[in-house]
């Protein structure tokens, strides 16, 4: 798909979801334009300066009222609440897991008083950054998410994601979500090697890593980092449903966002 057509269609899908959004009298961009640009930033997966140069050099005719770079990224942060419009509905069963995101190299830990990430394990190696926890439904769509520093324990930091769907969804999780004194009825902790359907979440995380370059980001302020994560979750839900969810003969839905890589 040509990038021009993709950006136009993306804006149309965003605008259809944000029917109640109103433009401030002093704003130069509509809220749906801000969210569209934020989703493009999440898809591009590079630093904010490189992304802004890419916009100016290629797509300024689509967004002629584009504000200055720093103002644009402050708008991304202030419009973050709109990502909730793009979250999927819970289903009968789902899966939850965490994903480490590196903010700085471990050798640079402690060099700055403004460091926002913490040191923790991810994929059996140390990182300094944050930890994303995402809850998927049976189709592989993101139902809920949250982010914390990389040193937190899954079962303590992300309890609310499980409890929020207690009436709607049976959630499968790995042993890292087991916690003494906390046994919600809708959480099933699975031992290693069992319930391999949980691997669907690894497929989702792999797509985010390859297409959105999501394993390492360069944010230095926590609010902007959280905004980046939220827009990436919303972007994933939009892209995997771009052509509709088409199950195979065996009922399995193949998810892919590779064709949208920028």
KANORMO-V824993 format. One record per backbone hydrogen bond with DSSP energy under -1.0 kcal/mol. NH is the residue of the N-H (numbers start at 0). CO is the residue of the C=O. E is the energy in kcal/mol with one decimal. If there is no record, write none. Layout:
nh = (NH,NH)
co = (CO,CO)
e = (E,E)
This chain:
nh = (5,6,7,8,9,10,11,12,13,14,15,16,17,20,26,33,34,35,36,37,38,39,40,41,42,43,44,50,51,52,53,54,55,56,57,58,62,65,71,72,73,74,75,76,77,78,79,81,82,83,84,85,86,87,93,94,95,96,98,100,101,102,103,107,108,110,114,117,119,121,126,128,129,130,131,132,133,134,135,136,139,142,143,145,147,149,151,154,155,156,157,162,163,165,167,168,169,170,171,172,176,177,181,186,187,189,193,197,198,199,200,202,203,204,205,206,207,208,209,210,213,216,224,225,226,227,228,229,230,231,232,233,234,235,236,237,238,239,241,247,250,259,260)
co = (1,2,3,4,5,6,7,8,9,10,11,12,13,17,23,29,30,31,32,33,34,35,36,37,38,39,40,46,47,48,49,50,51,52,53,54,58,62,67,68,69,70,71,72,73,74,76,78,79,80,81,82,83,141,169,135,171,133,131,129,214,127,127,104,105,107,111,128,126,124,119,117,100,147,98,145,96,143,94,140,136,134,134,132,130,128,148,175,152,152,153,158,159,162,164,164,91,185,93,187,173,174,178,183,170,172,190,194,195,196,197,198,199,200,201,202,203,204,205,206,207,101,220,221,222,223,224,225,226,227,228,229,230,231,232,233,234,235,238,251,247,256,257)
e = (-2.2,-2.7,-2.0,-2.6,-2.7,-2.4,-2.2,-2.3,-2.4,-2.9,-2.0,-1.1,-1.1,-1.4,-1.3,-2.0,-2.4,-1.9,-2.4,-2.2,-2.4,-2.1,-2.1,-2.1,-2.1,-2.9,-2.0,-2.3,-2.2,-2.2,-2.1,-2.1,-2.6,-2.7,-1.5,-2.2,-1.2,-1.5,-2.7,-2.1,-1.5,-1.9,-1.9,-1.5,-2.2,-1.6,-1.2,-1.7,-1.9,-1.2,-1.6,-1.6,-1.1,-2.9,-2.4,-1.8,-2.3,-1.5,-2.3,-2.9,-2.9,-2.4,-1.8,-2.4,-1.4,-1.7,-1.2,-2.1,-2.4,-3.0,-2.8,-2.4,-2.3,-4.0,-3.1,-2.9,-2.2,-3.0,-2.9,-2.1,-1.5,-3.4,-1.3,-1.9,-2.2,-2.1,-1.5,-1.4,-1.3,-2.7,-1.9,-2.3,-1.9,-1.4,-1.2,-2.6,-2.6,-3.7,-2.4,-2.3,-2.1,-1.6,-1.9,-1.6,-3.2,-3.3,-1.9,-2.1,-2.0,-1.6,-1.6,-1.5,-1.9,-2.3,-2.1,-2.0,-2.0,-2.1,-2.3,-2.7,-1.2,-2.0,-1.9,-2.6,-2.0,-2.1,-2.0,-2.4,-2.6,-1.8,-2.0,-2.1,-2.6,-2.2,-1.8,-1.8,-2.7,-2.4,-1.5,-3.0,-2.0,-1.6,-1.7)
